[in-house]
Amino acid sequence: MLKLKIRSIFLVLAAMGTTALAQTAATPDTVLPHPDPVFHGKIGRTVADSRADYPKSVKAPKGAPNILLVMTDDVGFSASSAFGGEIPTPNLDHLAHDGLRYNRFHTTAMCSPTRAALLTGRNHHEVGTATVTDLASGYPGYNGIIPHNATPIARILRDNGYSTAMFGKHHNLIRTENSQSGPFNQWPSGLGFDYFYGFIGGDTNQIHPKLYRNTQPADPVPSPGYFLDRDLADDAIRWIHNQKAAAQDKPFFVYYAPGTAHSPHQAPREWIDRFKGKFDQGWDKVREETFLRQKAMGVIPADAQLTPRPAGIPAWDSLSADRKKVYARMMEVFAGMLAFQDNQFGRIVDELRRMGQLDNTLIVFIEGDNGASGEGTEQGTLNEIATVGNDFTDNFDYMLKHIDDQGTDRTYQIYPIGWAWAMDTPFQWVKQIASHLGGTRNGLVISWPQHIKAHGEVRSQFHHVIDITPTLLDLVGLPQPTEVDGVPQAHMEGVSMAYTFDDAKAADRRTKQYFELLGNRALYQDGWLVNTTPRRMPWMKSPRGKKSDDDYEWELYDLDHDYSQSRNLAKEMPDKLKAMEDAWWQEAARNQVLPVDDDVQSRDRMAAMITMRMGERSEYTYWARDTSVAVDAAPMMGSRSFSVLARVTVPKKGGEGVLMAVGSRMGGWAFYLKDGKPVALHAFSHEPQDQFRIAGKTRVPSGKALIRYDFDYAGGGLQKGGILHISVNGKEVASGPVGRTIIVPAGLGETLDIGRDTGLTVSTEYSGNGAFNGDIERVDIKVAPLMQAARLSATP
């Protein structure tokens, strides 16, 4: 055992360098879990001559604070009024008034990488999360799996006497591990959280979310006025009540990560309508107004420059009156969503205040996991997943006609890139563009009333999301662990930010930080930034004018004297440019960034092939109603022939409801009985011309029945059409064309359901979740090879 312990210590030292010897030697405090307590009592022949010594549970350090860590989603630096934005967020404003604003804080430019870095204190490639886990591939920095040598903050705190809970978005699971078959070690419960309530994946519907409690599905019962942000706040408050009721003096760690304001942009109508007309001036003017407010507030330096609009983003004045009308409403919806989320966050803070817990609660609020999202293209979309995943383009006339649908469950919308750019004032670019501050600089507020004496001040030290976990450990009074579950721990690259609390002029302790995401690269070093010039707009799957991944133009900025990255000095200082470019490649090699790949389409194909190799088969059987399967564990039904065979018992009064459904009305398939007659519906998108419905004309007789749906794909590539046949008890009763087929069911988190249709339903012809009113013995699905013409309807 001693040899193993010594070997573990030296493995850690080898990874960190011998200079860290004094800091990394394993001690009982740095090895988790803590050793079982030694018995100090006495054992005699009887109780009379014995002395008990009951083992004591681990307790947090004396005075350790509660911790509320908040991270919103796709919210740019300048969206919130706390950082000069147009959208009022009074609760974040109040938090900043009582604490500190950080105006040079950085993320990775995308959600999964930022969240992995946040929770582990390590760079995102170091913890296998180079990009979103949906695009995981077979390289160490890209496999989407947080390694055992990078134990997350929740596990460290839990093993040191904290109660831990997570609410909201968890986008750190690879496709093959997001189903009920597990494994669950990368779910929140496997990362150190005692309790989890939220969703798995990049986003979910705010009105019909797909939720989990710990590892079990926990879809809310559909009800008028339901919104996920309110539900998450309710559940967080309820958990805090119960935690403090059971152990008043035990501190908690709550990681609160609502999906706001990722698409779909949805909010209560009364919150959206508060902003009617507020954005009619357009994104160019909003950006100018925001810039002036930021300077007046002191959240950006007085000499900061407003960067120009990038090519590819249209000027507001170039748009037609109808486009201005639609786009302004899209921004009103976004504003309503963010303002509503701030209101829900405020309810949590108010409850902590009412309970007397606020003064000793450390609140770290990161406004956005990356810059604002430009994935909505130049015109925005009412169906983001169809746009990104299924090459769908909105019909603008439809968008105009259905402008009142915005913000409701009839859309899965996201605004045009122009608004994203405006929400990243004064910087260039947006989410995904890790080379520029518009993608990576986010607002940060830290408040701890009992310990941070400075109120309402701005801090301008350069910091990164990897610095949060070391900061929390430092403030709690815990060392970074050297060994967890027998695994030597990799060194945390992050540094504590506590030195900034009392000294606004303290010298930066983070002097170097690399950035890379989907080929966009940058390196900050001693006040300078070297970065590549983007070649791909955020919604594009491949770069324009595709060249080799290392054939990018590079830019150079002096951030100490150019806050907003506005003056490119590359031509004036070629030697400095080359030296820093070389330094970026050195950091890339050290942090598992290589190989660089900027082609999203090739990554997507690779991830899909990994999923297929690990779980794809040609036949699937589901044995009962109320079965729900994650899409990545279910048959891929797009761009291929398939058969769905349902063995059912139809009641005497006639059959009604869903036999099988996958996806939603934004993109999906549903097979059901309507007025006793069999129906198949394929939604390529939400628009009427993309809804393909085939139905029988006679009722399915009562009693046992075999209902079969066969889709014969025409072949010829992806997303082509075919003929769908319906048969009952061996006799064909209907057939008809399906014009085009989806690749990706929409939205994210939707499941394949037997006997019902959970989440946002595929069809509006059934009420609620369309629960089937008969019995389902089993449903069998057969699939043919992808993209090949085939006729399974001829097989038994």
Protein Blocks (a to p, Z undefined) as FASTA:
>chain_A
ZZmmmmmmmmmmmmnopklmmmmoccfklpccddddddfbdcdfblklgccddddddddd
ehiacddddddehiafklpmklopabdcfklmmmmmmmccdfbbccehiaklmmmmmmno
pafklnopabafklgccbfklnopacfklccfklmmmmnopacddehjddbbcfklmcfn
lpaklgmklnopabdcddedjbdcfklccddehjaccddcddehiafklmmmmmmmmmmm
mmmmmmmmlccddddddfbfcdcddddfklmmmmgoklmnojmlmmmmmmmmmmmnopac
fkbccddddehiacfklpcfklmmmmmmmmmmmmmmmmmmmmmmmmmmmmmmmnopmmmc
ccdddehjbdcdfklojnopablklmmmnopacdfklmmmmmmmgoiakbccdddfklmm
mmmccbehjehilmbmklmmccdddddfklmmbghiacfbdcdfklmmmmmmmmnopacd
fbeghiacdddfbdcfklmmmomkbccfbfbdcddeehiacddeehiacddddfbdfkbc
bdehiacfklccdddddfklomnopaccklmmmmlmmmmmmmmmmmmmmnopaccdfbfk
lmmmmmmmmmmmmmpcfbdcdfbehiacdfklpccfehiacdddddddddfkopadjfbd
ghjfkbccddddeehiacddddfblbfklpccdddfbdcdehjdddddddddebhiehia
cdddddeehiafbdcddfbdcfbdcdehiacdehiaehjdfbfkbghjlpafbdcfbdcd
ddddehiacdfklpZZ
